[in-house]
């Protein structure tokens, strides 16, 4: 048995680190098999050498999260514990074009996704809502633009209704399409300063367009993202993938549990995941509920909608 001590700066940070009724400390204790006690702004850890070392690293990482955002969610504790136990290195921040933003993967699955995007020309990613598919892809695209690895960013989405009829929405065609592109634009605004977005859009360095507008184009030295790709048909997916020109990269992401196509249509993302296996330069990433970084309830909601057979597994 060995002992280790972690210092905490103030009582407020200590409370955030402990969680409601010490739930965070109990989670660390149960996961790592250590005894944890707190006295005089210090956390005392006791147990086996490896377990104490892991618990100390977990608490140090959680301290940094509390210092940065002022609070701590249970899912963040679980992600940090899993990261330390699995031996994943702390991921580097993704460089974006906003002085106030630092973006890092927040789970081992997200780290694999970022590594795949930085190391391959074509990445296919399937995962549930809230797992960072769109957000991280936009972040890596902005980083590539900043580092002059590409000359432009093209963000693409299919205009497929989720149980609603596009024709009954008010406004002209542009007004009707705009809501489908909003998630991409929202992510972009968090990573690029407003004036820079305006200038880059005017100069055609950044495009946010519906999938239908991609036909006939060849995109050289571009970072191309196809979001909500589960709602493409097989022919649309082929059309999109063949837009890649010299020096381009593409990321195709979607949630294959939320397909809004007619029942007789095969999803282009499902087809591509099967069809493009084994091609050099193409890689696939599967994100899970453990990678969800929205409200803590989203993980539970996603799990509640899973098929019974998967839950049992």
VOLOVEX-298894 format. One record per residue (C-alpha): x, y, z. Coordinates in pm, 1 decimal. Layout:
% VOLOVEX-298894
{u=X, v=Y, w=Z}
...
END
This chain:
% VOLOVEX-298894
{u=0.0, v=0.0, w=0.0}
{u=124.9, v=347.8, w=-86.2}
{u=-14.5, v=694.6, w=-27.5}
{u=-29.2, v=1006.4, w=-246.7}
{u=-161.9, v=1357.5, w=-193.6}
{u=-326.5, v=1596.8, w=-441.6}
{u=-357.5, v=1962.6, w=-342.1}
{u=-665.7, v=2167.1, w=-430.8}
{u=-649.9, v=2547.7, w=-436.1}
{u=-983.0, v=2642.1, w=-276.0}
{u=-1301.6, v=2506.7, w=-122.8}
{u=-1512.6, v=2588.2, w=-431.0}
{u=-1282.8, v=2385.2, w=-656.5}
{u=-1286.5, v=2103.0, w=-400.8}
{u=-1667.4, v=2090.8, w=-405.2}
{u=-1674.9, v=2079.6, w=-786.2}
{u=-1411.0, v=1806.3, w=-786.3}
{u=-1604.3, v=1595.1, w=-535.2}
{u=-1941.8, v=1635.5, w=-705.6}
{u=-2285.5, v=1618.0, w=-549.6}
{u=-2264.8, v=1391.5, w=-240.6}
{u=-1906.9, v=1304.3, w=-339.6}
{u=-2026.9, v=1119.1, w=-651.1}
{u=-1711.7, v=1194.5, w=-851.1}
{u=-1478.5, v=1066.0, w=-579.4}
{u=-1689.4, v=753.1, w=-538.4}
{u=-1674.3, v=691.6, w=-913.2}
{u=-1292.9, v=719.2, w=-913.3}
{u=-1265.3, v=499.0, w=-604.7}
{u=-1489.9, v=228.0, w=-748.2}
{u=-1324.0, v=233.1, w=-1092.4}
{u=-963.7, v=223.1, w=-969.2}
{u=-992.0, v=39.5, w=-637.4}
{u=-835.3, v=306.3, w=-415.2}
{u=-929.0, v=474.0, w=-87.5}
{u=-981.1, v=850.4, w=-114.8}
{u=-1022.6, v=1098.5, w=170.6}
{u=-1005.7, v=1479.3, w=191.2}
{u=-853.9, v=1696.3, w=465.4}
{u=-737.7, v=2060.6, w=471.4}
{u=-769.7, v=2130.8, w=95.6}
{u=-586.4, v=1810.7, w=15.8}
{u=-704.1, v=1479.7, w=-128.8}
{u=-531.7, v=1172.3, w=12.1}
{u=-516.9, v=857.3, w=-199.6}
{u=-419.3, v=513.1, w=-73.0}
{u=-393.7, v=177.0, w=-248.0}
{u=-174.6, v=-26.5, w=-480.2}
{u=106.0, v=152.2, w=-664.1}
{u=-49.9, v=141.8, w=-1012.1}
{u=-399.7, v=229.4, w=-887.3}
{u=-272.8, v=526.2, w=-683.8}
{u=-71.0, v=655.1, w=-979.9}
{u=-377.5, v=633.7, w=-1203.6}
{u=-606.3, v=797.6, w=-946.4}
{u=-355.8, v=1080.8, w=-901.7}
{u=-340.9, v=1141.6, w=-1278.3}
{u=-721.8, v=1134.6, w=-1300.8}
{u=-757.7, v=1391.8, w=-1022.5}
{u=-491.4, v=1618.2, w=-1174.0}
{u=-673.2, v=1614.2, w=-1511.6}
{u=-1008.3, v=1679.3, w=-1343.4}
{u=-855.5, v=1971.2, w=-1152.9}
{u=-758.9, v=2130.1, w=-1484.9}
{u=-1113.7, v=2084.1, w=-1616.3}
{u=-1259.2, v=2245.6, w=-1300.8}
{u=-1012.3, v=2533.6, w=-1329.5}
{u=-1108.9, v=2585.5, w=-1696.0}
{u=-1488.1, v=2558.4, w=-1676.8}
{u=-1578.6, v=2582.1, w=-1308.3}
{u=-1777.5, v=2258.9, w=-1287.2}
{u=-1753.6, v=1889.5, w=-1359.7}
{u=-2006.1, v=1648.9, w=-1511.5}
{u=-2016.4, v=1273.7, w=-1432.9}
{u=-1952.9, v=1184.2, w=-1798.4}
{u=-1631.7, v=1390.7, w=-1792.2}
{u=-1511.7, v=1190.8, w=-1491.2}
{u=-1586.6, v=866.9, w=-1675.9}
{u=-1400.3, v=983.1, w=-1987.9}
{u=-1090.5, v=1087.2, w=-1793.8}
{u=-1084.6, v=760.5, w=-1598.0}
{u=-1119.9, v=558.7, w=-1920.6}
{u=-847.0, v=763.4, w=-2088.4}
{u=-599.4, v=709.2, w=-1802.7}
{u=-681.4, v=338.4, w=-1763.8}
{u=-643.9, v=278.1, w=-2139.7}
{u=-313.3, v=463.7, w=-2146.2}
{u=-424.3, v=725.4, w=-2398.0}
{u=-191.2, v=1025.3, w=-2413.9}
{u=-340.7, v=1365.8, w=-2345.2}
{u=-446.5, v=1489.7, w=-2691.4}
{u=-304.1, v=1808.4, w=-2832.2}
{u=-533.4, v=2105.4, w=-2885.4}
{u=-664.6, v=2162.6, w=-3238.4}
{u=-555.2, v=2502.6, w=-3369.3}
{u=-849.7, v=2712.8, w=-3487.2}
{u=-887.0, v=3071.6, w=-3605.8}
{u=-1038.5, v=3214.6, w=-3287.4}
{u=-813.3, v=3350.3, w=-3015.5}
{u=-1055.8, v=3245.5, w=-2740.1}
{u=-1103.1, v=2879.8, w=-2840.8}
{u=-901.2, v=2568.8, w=-2765.9}
{u=-1051.2, v=2245.5, w=-2890.4}
{u=-935.0, v=1902.0, w=-2776.8}
{u=-1085.1, v=1554.4, w=-2816.5}
{u=-1268.0, v=1461.3, w=-2496.6}
{u=-1272.3, v=1081.7, w=-2520.7}
{u=-1048.3, v=803.6, w=-2658.1}
{u=-1290.7, v=758.4, w=-2949.6}
{u=-1277.0, v=1127.8, w=-3037.2}
{u=-897.7, v=1115.2, w=-3024.9}
{u=-897.2, v=824.0, w=-3272.1}
{u=-1128.4, v=1027.1, w=-3495.0}
{u=-899.6, v=1332.2, w=-3493.5}
{u=-592.6, v=1113.3, w=-3555.3}
{u=-772.2, v=951.2, w=-3849.8}
{u=-860.2, v=1289.2, w=-4003.4}
{u=-503.4, v=1416.5, w=-3973.8}
{u=-353.8, v=1097.9, w=-4118.3}
{u=-586.7, v=992.8, w=-4403.0}
{u=-729.2, v=1148.9, w=-4718.2}
{u=-1079.3, v=1003.5, w=-4667.8}
{u=-1243.4, v=929.5, w=-4331.8}
{u=-1584.5, v=768.3, w=-4286.0}
{u=-1724.9, v=822.7, w=-3938.1}
{u=-2043.8, v=674.8, w=-3791.8}
{u=-2159.3, v=764.2, w=-3443.2}
{u=-2453.0, v=878.2, w=-3229.9}
{u=-2581.3, v=1230.7, w=-3180.3}
{u=-2353.9, v=1445.6, w=-2965.9}
{u=-2034.4, v=1244.5, w=-3019.0}
{u=-1851.7, v=1532.4, w=-3192.2}
{u=-1861.8, v=1406.7, w=-3551.4}
{u=-1936.7, v=1744.9, w=-3710.1}
{u=-1767.9, v=1968.2, w=-3453.6}
{u=-1430.1, v=1793.0, w=-3462.1}
{u=-1433.6, v=1761.3, w=-3840.7}
{u=-1486.0, v=2136.8, w=-3876.7}
{u=-1210.3, v=2199.7, w=-3619.5}
{u=-959.1, v=1985.1, w=-3810.6}
{u=-1060.8, v=2153.5, w=-4137.9}
{u=-998.3, v=2497.9, w=-3986.8}
{u=-662.1, v=2381.0, w=-3853.8}
{u=-561.9, v=2253.4, w=-4198.6}
{u=-661.7, v=2588.7, w=-4350.1}
{u=-464.9, v=2778.1, w=-4085.6}
{u=-157.1, v=2563.6, w=-4148.0}
{u=-199.2, v=2611.6, w=-4527.5}
{u=-239.9, v=2238.3, w=-4588.7}
{u=-550.8, v=2322.1, w=-4793.1}
{u=-669.9, v=2634.8, w=-4976.5}
{u=-1038.6, v=2613.1, w=-4893.7}
{u=-1304.5, v=2444.8, w=-4677.7}
{u=-1627.8, v=2307.3, w=-4824.2}
{u=-1901.2, v=2207.7, w=-4576.2}
{u=-2181.4, v=2001.7, w=-4730.1}
{u=-2515.5, v=1865.0, w=-4609.9}
{u=-2804.4, v=1684.9, w=-4780.7}
{u=-3138.6, v=1867.7, w=-4758.3}
{u=-3347.7, v=1576.9, w=-4632.5}
{u=-3646.3, v=1640.2, w=-4407.3}
{u=-3667.1, v=1462.7, w=-4068.9}
{u=-4035.6, v=1379.9, w=-4099.1}
{u=-4130.0, v=1728.9, w=-4218.4}
{u=-4212.7, v=1861.5, w=-4563.5}
{u=-3960.2, v=2114.0, w=-4696.4}
{u=-4213.4, v=2251.2, w=-4941.7}
{u=-4434.1, v=2391.1, w=-4667.3}
{u=-4158.0, v=2593.9, w=-4501.6}
{u=-4181.8, v=2971.4, w=-4566.6}
{u=-3941.0, v=3168.7, w=-4785.1}
{u=-3750.3, v=3119.4, w=-5108.9}
{u=-3516.8, v=2826.3, w=-5185.0}
{u=-3221.2, v=2978.3, w=-4997.9}
{u=-3435.4, v=3042.6, w=-4688.9}
{u=-3563.6, v=2684.2, w=-4698.0}
{u=-3216.3, v=2532.7, w=-4730.5}
{u=-3050.6, v=2751.6, w=-4467.1}
{u=-3182.6, v=2555.3, w=-4162.2}
{u=-3017.8, v=2238.2, w=-4293.8}
{u=-2680.6, v=2414.3, w=-4308.2}
{u=-2712.9, v=2586.2, w=-3968.6}
{u=-2530.2, v=2316.4, w=-3761.3}
{u=-2223.0, v=2351.2, w=-3984.0}
{u=-2236.9, v=2730.4, w=-3965.4}
{u=-2275.8, v=2722.0, w=-3586.1}
{u=-1965.8, v=2504.8, w=-3548.6}
{u=-1772.1, v=2732.0, w=-3783.6}
{u=-1865.0, v=3046.1, w=-3586.2}
{u=-1713.0, v=2894.5, w=-3271.2}
{u=-1378.2, v=2842.8, w=-3443.2}
{u=-1334.2, v=3139.0, w=-3676.0}
{u=-1376.3, v=3504.5, w=-3582.4}
{u=-1684.6, v=3669.2, w=-3734.6}
{u=-1501.7, v=3914.8, w=-3961.6}
{u=-1274.9, v=3639.0, w=-4089.6}
{u=-1574.3, v=3416.5, w=-4173.5}
{u=-1728.8, v=3704.6, w=-4367.0}
{u=-1408.8, v=3768.3, w=-4562.7}
{u=-1340.0, v=3399.7, w=-4629.7}
{u=-1697.7, v=3347.0, w=-4747.4}
{u=-1676.8, v=3642.5, w=-4986.1}
{u=-1341.8, v=3514.7, w=-5119.3}
{u=-1481.7, v=3160.3, w=-5160.5}
{u=-1228.2, v=3019.0, w=-4914.8}
{u=-1515.1, v=2881.0, w=-4703.1}
{u=-1830.9, v=2737.2, w=-4861.9}
{u=-2134.7, v=2597.0, w=-4681.5}
{u=-2360.6, v=2437.3, w=-4942.9}
{u=-2629.9, v=2172.4, w=-4997.8}
{u=-2514.9, v=1840.6, w=-5143.8}
{u=-2707.3, v=1900.0, w=-5467.8}
{u=-2475.1, v=2193.2, w=-5548.8}
{u=-2169.9, v=1960.2, w=-5560.9}
{u=-2252.3, v=1790.8, w=-5889.9}
{u=-2004.3, v=1856.4, w=-6170.6}
{u=-1735.5, v=2013.6, w=-5950.0}
{u=-1373.6, v=1912.8, w=-5893.9}
{u=-1225.9, v=2041.6, w=-5567.3}
{u=-848.0, v=2069.2, w=-5552.7}
{u=-657.3, v=2137.9, w=-5228.6}
{u=-981.1, v=2146.7, w=-5030.9}
{u=-1100.2, v=2002.2, w=-4700.5}
{u=-1449.9, v=1871.0, w=-4775.9}
{u=-1694.6, v=1761.5, w=-4503.8}
{u=-2018.4, v=1577.5, w=-4575.5}
{u=-2237.2, v=1598.1, w=-4265.2}
{u=-2554.0, v=1390.5, w=-4199.4}
{u=-2424.5, v=1146.6, w=-4460.6}
{u=-2671.1, v=876.7, w=-4351.5}
{u=-2930.0, v=1075.7, w=-4547.8}
{u=-2752.8, v=1044.5, w=-4881.4}
{u=-2846.8, v=784.1, w=-5137.7}
{u=-2581.9, v=552.3, w=-5282.8}
{u=-2563.0, v=754.8, w=-5605.2}
{u=-2533.5, v=1083.0, w=-5409.9}
{u=-2248.8, v=938.1, w=-5202.3}
{u=-2066.2, v=829.1, w=-5518.1}
{u=-2117.1, v=1177.3, w=-5663.9}
{u=-1978.3, v=1341.7, w=-5350.3}
{u=-1673.1, v=1117.1, w=-5314.7}
{u=-1573.7, v=1165.0, w=-5678.2}
{u=-1553.1, v=1545.0, w=-5628.9}
{u=-1214.1, v=1500.7, w=-5455.8}
{u=-937.3, v=1661.0, w=-5657.4}
{u=-562.3, v=1691.0, w=-5622.5}
{u=-446.2, v=1755.6, w=-5263.6}
{u=-796.5, v=1730.0, w=-5117.0}
{u=-921.6, v=1554.6, w=-4804.8}
{u=-1274.8, v=1444.2, w=-4725.0}
{u=-1460.7, v=1352.8, w=-4407.0}
{u=-1798.5, v=1179.6, w=-4429.1}
{u=-1993.5, v=1156.7, w=-4103.6}
{u=-2339.6, v=1052.9, w=-3991.7}
{u=-2556.6, v=859.3, w=-3750.6}
{u=-2678.5, v=537.3, w=-3913.3}
{u=-2948.6, v=500.3, w=-3645.2}
{u=-3121.4, v=820.1, w=-3766.3}
{u=-3182.9, v=768.6, w=-4138.3}
{u=-3459.8, v=989.1, w=-4282.6}
{u=-3459.9, v=843.1, w=-4634.1}
{u=-3764.2, v=657.3, w=-4770.0}
{u=-3767.4, v=295.0, w=-4652.8}
{u=-3684.8, v=160.4, w=-5001.2}
{u=-3365.5, v=372.5, w=-5031.9}
{u=-3028.9, v=240.2, w=-4909.8}
{u=-2820.8, v=489.1, w=-4711.6}
{u=-2508.9, v=604.2, w=-4894.3}
{u=-2312.8, v=604.3, w=-4567.5}
{u=-2411.0, v=246.1, w=-4480.8}
{u=-2318.2, v=141.1, w=-4834.5}
{u=-1983.8, v=326.0, w=-4829.4}
{u=-1883.4, v=175.7, w=-4493.4}
{u=-1920.4, v=-170.4, w=-4650.6}
{u=-1802.5, v=-88.8, w=-5003.9}
{u=-1482.8, v=108.1, w=-4929.7}
{u=-1322.5, v=-128.6, w=-4677.3}
{u=-959.6, v=-208.9, w=-4748.6}
{u=-888.9, v=80.3, w=-4985.6}
{u=-554.9, v=243.2, w=-4905.5}
{u=-594.4, v=602.0, w=-4781.7}
{u=-950.9, v=538.3, w=-4658.2}
{u=-1021.5, v=473.3, w=-4291.2}
{u=-1332.7, v=422.7, w=-4082.3}
{u=-1407.9, v=539.1, w=-3727.4}
{u=-1699.6, v=420.3, w=-3514.1}
{u=-1794.4, v=646.1, w=-3224.1}
{u=-2019.7, v=520.9, w=-2944.0}
{u=-2230.3, v=650.3, w=-2657.4}
{u=-1910.2, v=680.1, w=-2451.4}
{u=-1800.3, v=961.5, w=-2685.8}
{u=-2112.3, v=1175.6, w=-2636.7}
{u=-2015.5, v=1517.9, w=-2496.8}
{u=-2350.5, v=1697.9, w=-2484.6}
{u=-2573.2, v=1709.8, w=-2177.3}
{u=-2518.5, v=1404.1, w=-1954.9}
{u=-2875.7, v=1286.9, w=-2031.9}
{u=-2798.4, v=1248.6, w=-2404.0}
{u=-2597.7, v=930.6, w=-2336.3}
{u=-2892.8, v=782.0, w=-2150.8}
{u=-3139.7, v=891.6, w=-2419.4}
{u=-2928.4, v=736.1, w=-2697.6}
{u=-2901.3, v=415.7, w=-2497.5}
{u=-3279.0, v=409.2, w=-2436.1}
{u=-3340.4, v=412.7, w=-2812.6}
{u=-3093.4, v=132.7, w=-2888.7}
{u=-3233.4, v=-205.6, w=-2996.1}
{u=-3288.6, v=-443.4, w=-2702.9}
{u=-3033.2, v=-691.9, w=-2838.7}
{u=-2758.6, v=-428.7, w=-2836.0}
{u=-2840.7, v=-318.3, w=-2480.9}
{u=-2809.0, v=-677.2, w=-2360.2}
{u=-2467.5, v=-707.0, w=-2522.0}
END
